[in-house]
Amino acid sequence: MRLEDKGFIVTGGASGIGEATVRRIVHEGGRVIIADLDEDKGQSLVDELGKDAVRYLNVDVSDTGQVEALFEATERFCGVDGLFNNAGIGAITPSADTTDEDWQKVIDINLSGVFKVARSALHYMVPRRSGSIVNCASILGHVGQSQTPAYSAAKGGVINLTRTLALETAQQGIRVNSVSPGYVRTPILDVLDQEALDFLTSLHPIGRLGQPEEIANAAVFLLSDEASFITGTDLLVDGGFTAGKS
Ligand SMILES: NC(=O)c1ccc[n+]([C@@H]2O[C@H](COP(=O)([O-])OP(=O)(O)OC[C@H]3O[C@@H](n4cnc5c(N)ncnc54)[C@H](O)[C@@H]3O)[C@@H](O)[C@H]2O)c1
């Protein structure tokens, strides 16, 4: 098992891509703290996978104090060998109609939250000179899409933040990478109707949307020692979305 005796944090681990990653980590022998706001879903995952392997903590990743408490709790439960910095929200509004509040909420969670959780991880990983951080970006960090100004800006920021963190920590035994999913069938897409989903599907040359497990596989690879020479990179898992038009 690739992750035996190792401890992880998965933010946004109660649902979708994060949930699939929690399941994968446990399957590979690791222990996990789920940091999320959806207590019902998080606790039912703990009940299913068992309290020896998984614990849930209510954490808003945009709140510095809650993030620091998350790391203290993780240190007591399983240690912080790896972090999947995955919590995020979707947002669709034309730029001209995006209020300051709309903009700030997305930036606070999808960009500042990623930074705050990564910063706390470094406080534990640097003294030990080991650790792996995987940030969840998006195809929308690589290409623009109308009506997603804050989301696209945040995800582009996550990709370049990842490079900076990787450069700062490469000599300290820590690797920092990101994963950029194409559209994946999770609750974040529940706001879209079937017509919109069909359109998005048509943008993926592979002919379908992704499955959460397909992103989890990439995240766990980057978290694991199999990726020991990979840092500062972004792994697109997008069914060819960003490859161009076929
Ligand atoms: N599904 C897609 O098509 C897609 C595509 C590209 C990138 N992503 C990214 O993947 C990540 C996971 O999304 P998903 O598709 O699994 O969505 P999801 O809605 O199923 O899961 C997101 C989780 O994050 C949690 N969360 C939201 N705000 C939070 C906060 N402030 N603090 C802690 N937890 C919070 C939610 O409660 C939820 O459990 C996100 O960063 C998203 O932007 C998703």
The ligand as a Tripos MOL2 file, in Angstrom:
@<TRIPOS>MOLECULE
LIG
   44    48     1     0     0
SMALL
NO_CHARGES

@<TRIPOS>ATOM
      1 N1        -16.2750   19.3990  -10.5010 N.am      1 LIG1
      2 C1        -15.6350   20.0670  -11.4440 C.2       1 LIG1
      3 O1        -16.0720   20.1310  -12.6050 O.2       1 LIG1
      4 C2        -14.3260   20.7480  -11.1310 C.ar      1 LIG1
      5 C3        -13.4980   21.1320  -12.1970 C.ar      1 LIG1
      6 C4        -12.2900   21.7470  -11.9340 C.ar      1 LIG1
      7 C5        -11.9100   21.9900  -10.6230 C.ar      1 LIG1
      8 N2        -12.7330   21.6280   -9.6150 N.ar      1 LIG1
      9 C6        -12.2860   21.9170   -8.2490 C.3       1 LIG1
     10 O2        -12.3050   20.7350   -7.4930 O.3       1 LIG1
     11 C7        -12.4270   21.0650   -6.1120 C.3       1 LIG1
     12 C8        -13.4910   20.1610   -5.4920 C.3       1 LIG1
     13 O3        -14.7360   20.4500   -6.0940 O.3       1 LIG1
     14 P1        -15.8660   19.3560   -6.3200 P.3       1 LIG1
     15 O4        -16.1800   19.3610   -7.7490 O.co2     1 LIG1
     16 O5        -15.4950   18.0860   -5.6530 O.co2     1 LIG1
     17 O6        -17.0890   20.1030   -5.5860 O.3       1 LIG1
     18 P2        -17.9990   19.6870   -4.3380 P.3       1 LIG1
     19 O7        -18.9450   20.8130   -4.1810 O.co2     1 LIG1
     20 O8        -18.5300   18.3110   -4.5090 O.co2     1 LIG1
     21 O9        -16.9680   19.6680   -3.1130 O.3       1 LIG1
     22 C9        -16.4140   20.8390   -2.5910 C.3       1 LIG1
     23 C10       -16.3170   20.6710   -1.0660 C.3       1 LIG1
     24 O10       -15.6690   21.8390   -0.5460 O.3       1 LIG1
     25 C11       -16.3490   22.2030    0.6540 C.3       1 LIG1
     26 N3        -16.1340   23.6290    0.9330 N.ar      1 LIG1
     27 C12       -16.6720   24.6890    0.2730 C.ar      1 LIG1
     28 N4        -16.2530   25.8300    0.8560 N.ar      1 LIG1
     29 C13       -15.4690   25.4760    1.8830 C.ar      1 LIG1
     30 C14       -14.7440   26.2110    2.8640 C.ar      1 LIG1
     31 N5        -14.7710   27.5510    2.9110 N.pl3     1 LIG1
     32 N6        -14.0180   25.5330    3.7750 N.ar      1 LIG1
     33 C15       -13.9850   24.1780    3.7520 C.ar      1 LIG1
     34 N7        -14.6520   23.4260    2.8590 N.ar      1 LIG1
     35 C16       -15.3810   24.0800    1.9410 C.ar      1 LIG1
     36 C17       -17.8200   21.8840    0.3600 C.3       1 LIG1
     37 O11       -18.5750   21.7710    1.5490 O.3       1 LIG1
     38 C18       -17.6930   20.5750   -0.3970 C.3       1 LIG1
     39 O12       -17.7310   19.4650    0.4730 O.3       1 LIG1
     40 C19       -12.7580   22.5560   -6.0600 C.3       1 LIG1
     41 O13       -11.5860   23.2830   -5.7370 O.3       1 LIG1
     42 C20       -13.1930   22.8560   -7.4680 C.3       1 LIG1
     43 O14       -12.9920   24.1980   -7.8310 O.3       1 LIG1
     44 C21       -13.9220   21.0070   -9.8310 C.ar      1 LIG1
@<TRIPOS>BOND
     1     1     2 1
     2     2     3 2
     3     2     4 1
     4     4     5 ar
     5     4    44 ar
     6     5     6 ar
     7     6     7 ar
     8     7     8 ar
     9     8     9 1
    10     8    44 ar
    11     9    10 1
    12     9    42 1
    13    10    11 1
    14    11    12 1
    15    11    40 1
    16    12    13 1
    17    13    14 1
    18    14    15 2
    19    14    16 1
    20    14    17 1
    21    17    18 1
    22    18    19 2
    23    18    20 1
    24    18    21 1
    25    21    22 1
    26    22    23 1
    27    23    24 1
    28    23    38 1
    29    24    25 1
    30    25    26 1
    31    25    36 1
    32    26    27 ar
    33    26    35 ar
    34    27    28 ar
    35    28    29 ar
    36    29    30 ar
    37    29    35 ar
    38    30    31 1
    39    30    32 ar
    40    32    33 ar
    41    33    34 ar
    42    34    35 ar
    43    36    37 1
    44    36    38 1
    45    38    39 1
    46    40    41 1
    47    40    42 1
    48    42    43 1
@<TRIPOS>SUBSTRUCTURE
     1 LIG1         1 GROUP 0 **** ****
